Amino acid sequence: MPTRTRTALIAVVAAAALAAAPATAAVAAPGDPIDLTLLSTTDNHGHILNWDYFANAPYPAGEELGLARAGTLIDEVRAERGAESVLLFDNGDAIQGTPLTYLTGMLEPVTETGDAHPMAAAFNALDYDAQVVGNHEYNYGLDLLDAYDAQLDAPLLGANAVDASTGEPTLPPTAMIERTIDGQTVQVGVIGVVTPGVRVWDRAIVDGIVEFEDQVQTVERYVPELEAAGADLVVVLAHTGFDPESQTYDPAALQENLATTVAGVPGVDVVVAGHSHQDNPEVVVEQADGGRAIVTQPVYWGGSVSRVDLRLVPEGDGFAVDWTDAVPTGEQLYTSGDVAEHAGVVAAAQAQHDATVEYVNTEIATATETMSGATSRYEDTALIDFVNEVQTETVREALAGGDHADATILSQASPFNRDVIVEAGPMTVRDMAALYIYENTLLAVELSGAELRDYLEWSARYFIEQEVGAEITAEVAGANDPAADRPIPDYSYDVVDGIDYTFDISQPVGERLVRFEHQDGTEIADDDVFVMGINNYRQSGGSGYPHVADAPVVWNGLLELRQLLIDYALERGTIDPADFADVNWTLTTTPLVDETPVPTDPAPTEPAPTEPAPSETAPVETEPGGVAAPGDGGQGGSLPQTGVEPSLLVLLLGGALIAGGALLARRTRKG
């Protein structure tokens, strides 16, 4: 990586020189207060123009967005405050997220075409002052990141992304921005840090090459250097979300979201947060030494420009933020509504935008039925079955003739997009892009029955615990994740195809898997062996699923999943759900009961049984109200046996049907 190494070395030498220089050498003695405005964007994810590539239309009225609209608001603030009084930052995750960035990062990468990256061109058109690398900047590989970095006019920072061999930053750790305002010189020091989750999510790209250090410790290291170099103001571009309320800071854990703790580092004045896709214009954090910092998080996808106004007052040989007479304020400048698109940004992206629109509207097959993802997170749908069908067949073909040719093949998929609808009729590339919105690749791992049980129980935590007999609706999805202090996202919920199973979501987390069977109806044993097709994000440890990160990898063709869907459709020409749709998993809120017919009017010579016969499956033991007796919080195992009168069994079964809970569903594969 010659470009990256050279940039890092220059940054280290420059930082050392700044640290050695006397603080008074760079600036004249201050006089009057100075008003400064900081503008920032974050998590643009390739949204330059107000265009929904999946819908093939502009975003609707009231929901408009994009960097081009943000550019107009930026120009307005510069005109209002004076260009020298305004600093502009981007907080990362720019080059992944739309078909535009997929085309220029994967299918026709700028590393091969030599074209300008559309995001770099758009940022340059707006004259950004500094940017930070986001975790998604690594998705397309280090060469693509290098090319993007080289095209940016502003420095791309990454203080905690270090060379695995030398420990030196692979990107400039800091920048010093000097402005002359009303005849006075102000120096703004900027530090950039990124969530260390990159080491997990893009392990295949960065492992052994780039390591990621704790964000807080990194900021603590560089604040004194910037202060010694004469910084009047310290800004941290932190591609990380606010700390979850339940989280205790632990530097050894390399935690994902730490914006609040970063703001608590003495000497930090402003933190720009991101990564978590929240709208949070202003939070003030008290520091241990009595200082304060303001944290702001812009809206993702170019949904806003965050604006922080502050006053710097003379202090010693420099300036300090006024927290007494002119307290800093933060607000969002939203890009929706009556906001024009910036002509320079539009011009920078137009040609590649047009090429992307043409690409995504390419017809690849015909769908015999309409398939929707609206309910995929709480019921089995043909759309997710389609993804699993493609993955299963790809893995099966890859393993043919090898040691795992006779293995039971499973596949996991997640409901990425609630809004996706593949209409009956012509299918296009954009249908596949809407269905599979991430640039994941496919591989296959070996799991035991016991490990698979753990995996499914982890997936089932996605559902909010319900009352017994409650109806299964969309409201059951998205339980709160205490570790992240937010609902578990849809992409963290997995559907597994190739077995039959049922979750009882009236039960506690960890005890919900009440049916766990092979397709022939036999129970899955702990020592059964499976091969599961899985995406690289999940296999790398994404969303915390157990076992898969350490499971034996039996195949890895590095095949991009969205392209596999496209190739499958092109090869077959017709996509008919009858060929792959099934109902292999269900949700219930009613304890499952024995399906074996029980005589309700036994012949006089046959007394009604009061205990289950050896060949019968016993019903669940219930507590008052019909709630299944909980275990000790471990993994759900065999349900306890008890002798229940046949009449009570009938009442339980009838009550379950009336309550509307989803009962045991056998596999109904079509075709």
Secondary structure, DSSP 8 states (H G I E B T S, - for coil): -HHHHHHHHHHHHHHHHHHHS-TTSSS----S-EEEEEEEE---TT--SS-BTTTTB---TT----HHHHHHHHHHHHHHH-GGGEEEEE-S--SSSSHHHHIIIIIS-HHHH----HHHHHHHHHT-SEEE--GGGGTT-HHHHHHHHHH-SS-EE-TTEEETTT--BSS--EEEEEEEETTEEEEEEEEEEE-TTHHHHTHHHHTTTEEE--HHHHHHHHHHHHHHTT-SEEEEEEES----TT----GGG--S--HHHHHTSTT--EEE--SS---EEEEEEE-TTS-EEEEEE--TTTTEEEEEEEEEEEETTEEEE-SSSS--EEEEEE-SSS----HHHHHHHHHHHHHHHHHHT-EEEEESS-EE-TTTTTS--HHHHHHHHHHHHHHHHHHTTSTTTTSEEEEEE----TT-EE-SEEEEHHHHHHH--S--EEEEEEEEHHHHHHHHHHHHTTB----TT----GGGB--EETTTTEE--GGG--EEESSEEEEETTS-TTS-EEEEE-TTS-B--TT-EEEEEEEHHHHTTGGG-SSTTTS-EEEEEEEEHHHHHHHHHHHHSEE-GGGT----EEEESS-----S---SS--TTS---SS--TTS-----EETTTEE---SSS-----------HHHHHHHHHHHHHHT-----------
